[in-house]
Amino acid sequence: MKPFITLLFLSALIGFSFNDVKAQNVALHFDGSDDFVQTTYPGISGQNSRTVEAMIRTTANCDPNNSGKQKVIVDWGTTSTGGRFTLNILWGNALRLEVSGSGLNGQTVINDGKWHHVAATYTQVGKQNEIKLYVDGVLDTSGSIPTSVNTGSSVNMRIGQRVDGVNNFEGDIDEVRIFSHVRSQSDIKADINKEYCNYPKGLVAYYKLNEGNAGSSNSSNKTAKDYSGSKNGTLTNFALTGTSSNWITGDTLTGGDSKSTIDAFGCYTYTSSDGTVYSSPGKYTTTMTNAAGCDSIITLNVTLGRVYHFTRHTACDSFITPLGNVHYQTGFYRDTLVGVTPKGCDSVLIMEVKINHKLETQEDLVVCDSTSVDGKWYFSDVKLTQEGSAVTGCDSVHTIDITVNESSTNTIFETHCDRYKSSLGNTYTKTGIYKEKLSKANKYKCDSVITIDLTIHNSSDLYFPVRGCDSFTSPSGKVYAVTGVYTEKFTTQFGCDSTVVYDLVLYETKQVEDKVEACDSIRINDVWRTVSGIIEFTETTAAGCDSFVTVDLQVTNVNNNVVKSGHTLTANQTADSYQWWDCKTERPIKGASSMLFTAPYSGTFAVDVTLNNCTKRSDCYDVIGLGIDEINNANLASISPNPSTGSFRIESVNGLAINSIRIMDVNGRLMYEALNMSESTIELSTDLSAGVYHVTIGMENNTEVKRVIIQ
């Protein structure tokens, strides 16, 4: 906080420029929500004497009588009765010392937004506890509490929150001090605006809360140092940026640590008052002891007046420096201009010098026929001189001695069949004029160019796909009677071999016999046939050859007529198999597979008649007169209970055996079926849903339909 620097200290820093000298007046702001500092100090336990001090500033409403809430400054111990020792602000927004169970309240309002020094002392006198509360060094109140103080140590001391995690402080806290004895009012008042460097006797925990930078980003400054020992605290839940929940500017105190920023200057080096030599410019930190006996942290902004300039130079033959020094070799050179800077320091010029020299080159160029130099063609011997600048930037002279030799030419005439291969190994297959170069073939080692006047006569390679019936005769008179690929050769008028290839496919005239079975009718040779018999006709194959076809046709005509007699339907056709259908449900009737069919219930029925694998369905026939009430009047069987829940008994009235049972819904759908039975009493248990159903009961030569209701 605010430094106390004597004239003696100032004299030791003559030559410095003080840019910024400031006190360590840093404090900690608590947001009242969840900020607190958890220390590693267990606190003073039991009934031992103690003094607790702190600097605070707040505007928070702490009075519960005015909708406020307790704000805890310092706390440690346990939550058992008498086990917690809590310095806080509560009733009337005044200072309060509280233990679990009771407390002593002050009188002075301290939530006025100003810095206040608060202190509480406790000691045990006989069986009576003695407590005093001080505000800004003035005794605010004193007295005792009914609860016996027996401070625990299960939770280490917290700054800004009660040990049970509630009642967080809202405002600023600085200079938290714990003494192991009761301090006098004069001692308290003497130190309220002071930061300690030499620690008083009995100081057992001391948190200056100076570690952060006020209002800056402090993500790495999370430790609250204990200056009395090593019982450091950790900042918990702080934002550590901005003006809230962060390190802030605190009150101005005397003594204590200090900070200062000093501008220091030297030409080549700078030597500080403590003997440290700085040879590079930059920001350096050193610590001294100020007049108060505390650390004085000094930041040196060191600047050096020397001026170094580095340059690169390229020269031809020699280089002259700014001071007139002449150098003929490549290398590094240094000129020092003495005392030329505004502050009288030297200016040092470092020069990297590269020396290049004049370049003279000679080139002998031997060419064939001609050559081009700088865009100009030369066809005879010549000597050229080129002057210019080399890549190094220096003069250059280049001499070219050109010798021109001639290439040779020749023409040959060639006639060949199909292809010609030259002396260079090139193959030509078309008539034309071709030029070939024999590299370095003449006496001057220049190219020899040969012109080839070439005539090519091509052989004839012909391919014919041939299709025929039985045999084929080629133009040469050869007869071929078997499918295959045949080659014939001949010589053209130019004496070249030629080839003709016949890809021959022969088709035979065929005699085809087939046996065909059909139901009712079939289409053969584009004619519909409905009668069995032998059919003969001639077809032309895809290859154009005849094919003689004989078909043995067997036609099956199925009679699907039905004769109706009462409740009985009879198929007219004697067939291989029968299947009767319910036309309404479009489902086959199980077991109805004979020529004769007696309807088990009123409905519409048809039959599938199958003969020689030909199946034809009859028309649908209505059978009526099998009403449920009419059949029920026969009273051949009984159903009980009726209505039922799905389980019921079917019992023959006169002891006749029951052979079959079919249960159908009102839409004619079969829901249950049991066949091949022979019992007079049947117990049924079904999972039928609620509704009305028709039960058809078959008994020897009788059938009865009953209605059953499922609830």
Secondary structure as UniProt FT lines:
FT   HELIX           7..11
FT   TURN            12..15
FT   STRAND          17..23
FT   STRAND          26..31
FT   STRAND          36..39
FT   STRAND          50..57
FT   HELIX           64..66
FT   STRAND          71..77
FT   TURN            81..82
FT   STRAND          84..89
FT   HELIX           91..93
FT   STRAND          94..99
FT   TURN            100..101
FT   STRAND          102..109
FT   STRAND          116..125
FT   TURN            126..127
FT   STRAND          128..135
FT   TURN            136..137
FT   STRAND          138..143
FT   STRAND          155..159
FT   TURN            163..164
FT   STRAND          170..179
FT   HELIX           185..190
FT   TURN            191..193
FT   STRAND          194..195
FT   TURN            201..202
FT   STRAND          203..207
FT   TURN            214..215
FT   TURN            219..220
FT   STRAND          223..224
FT   TURN            227..228
FT   STRAND          233..236
FT   TURN            242..243
FT   STRAND          247..249
FT   STRAND          254..255
FT   STRAND          258..266
FT   STRAND          270..271
FT   TURN            273..274
FT   STRAND          277..278
FT   STRAND          282..289
FT   TURN            291..292
FT   STRAND          295..304
FT   STRAND          307..316
FT   STRAND          319..320
FT   TURN            322..323
FT   STRAND          326..327
FT   STRAND          331..337
FT   TURN            338..339
FT   TURN            342..343
FT   STRAND          347..356
FT   STRAND          359..368
FT   STRAND          371..373
FT   TURN            374..375
FT   STRAND          376..378
FT   STRAND          382..389
FT   TURN            391..392
FT   STRAND          395..405
FT   STRAND          408..417
FT   STRAND          420..421
FT   TURN            423..424
FT   STRAND          427..428
FT   STRAND          432..438
FT   TURN            439..440
FT   TURN            443..444
FT   STRAND          448..457
FT   STRAND          461..469
FT   STRAND          472..473
FT   TURN            475..476
FT   STRAND          479..480
FT   STRAND          484..491
FT   TURN            493..494
FT   STRAND          497..507
FT   STRAND          510..519
FT   STRAND          522..524
FT   TURN            525..526
FT   STRAND          527..529
FT   STRAND          533..540
FT   TURN            542..543
FT   STRAND          546..556
FT   STRAND          562..565
FT   TURN            566..567
FT   STRAND          568..571
FT   STRAND          577..582
FT   TURN            583..586
FT   STRAND          587..588
FT   TURN            590..591
FT   STRAND          596..598
FT   STRAND          603..611
FT   TURN            612..613
FT   STRAND          614..617
FT   STRAND          621..623
FT   HELIX           628..632
FT   TURN            633..634
FT   STRAND          637..640
FT   STRAND          647..652
FT   STRAND          660..665
FT   TURN            666..667
FT   STRAND          670..674
FT   STRAND          681..685
FT   STRAND          691..699
FT   TURN            700..701
FT   STRAND          702..710
//
